[in-house]
């Protein structure tokens, strides 16, 4: 334990020092580092895939689910996507130094609220090695240092990616410790990170429910996090049924293992005798298990009876629960009762119903006639995201470069003194 404490303290001190340099580094230098890191990723594709092969082999031997293996797998396409993500981040406007507000007081004092980096970001994640590049890129662009702690399942993949990123960062002349990776799978390192209030300003946990729950329970450092992604798609009685079929199938089946995947389909009772059968048939044909209410079971004998627990379940798999509801307000009530405040969607041609749903759902992201799988910083034009936050303080929804900044006040005077 003493050895882990010493290791993490050393990482923390190095990160704090690098963060102070990055906060004052011009945007062009940070962009150059991102582009150099992207080039190094592409040049290291063979080494990264070899390392990922070791992780995939170990994952299969460990019995990881298909969804988890999909999160873990890296191929040329995904490595190219990581590199392009870094280049996309480099093209974004500089978030540091933005004047968020500017006003002058009656006494002549000019006051500005100005964006500044948070400082040091800690990211704890599990089986998605691409998070290594996304997190590093977002932190660099926003002038923050980062300490990354990947999971044991992605250990070799993440370290191969980190080696490429580190080389690109130093190629561009930025501090070698701008982004660091915890070099051990010892769980005690996570415990240390959660108490490093002198060195880490915010922690972002990305992984399964047990990881996020532990971080929430133990962390003394502020968090950007969500516990679950129990996302809903509601098909309203005024929906274009062909649009609904396309949106629902994508929302559930595009990638079932991501937090933006729809887990519960709500269907207006007005569609129970028509559109419901089509929606269920599409899902079953795509290989999705359907667990439904009594009315849903009536449209197809392959539908399994849903239990109360199904409405509260994040499957992250080819399983969906389906419930018939009495209109938009009933859909909202279901979402606010069983949801996790992540992402919800309504499919309807009725603007009033859409507005009611968008305003009534107490979630970080709400969509109208669009798949819940758009819950992603890259799709929002942020270049990438460091995670999704369902909290209410500071950052909510995709956490990108703007959300990785806080602010300070600049008070500009001409000799003013405060009267006694």
PyMOL commands that set and color helices and strands:
alter all, ss='L'
color gray80, all
select helices_A, chain A and resi 2-23+27-43+45-62+66-72+76-91+130-141+152-171+176-178+188-193+209-218+241-253+269-271+275-285+294-299+308-312+328-338+351-360+372-374
alter helices_A, ss='H'
color red, helices_A
select strands_A, chain A and resi 99-104+110-117+120-125+145-149+179-181+202-206+223-224+231-235+262-268+289-292+304-305+319-325+343-347+365-368+388-389+397-398+405-412
alter strands_A, ss='S'
color yellow, strands_A
deselect
rebuild
show_as cartoon
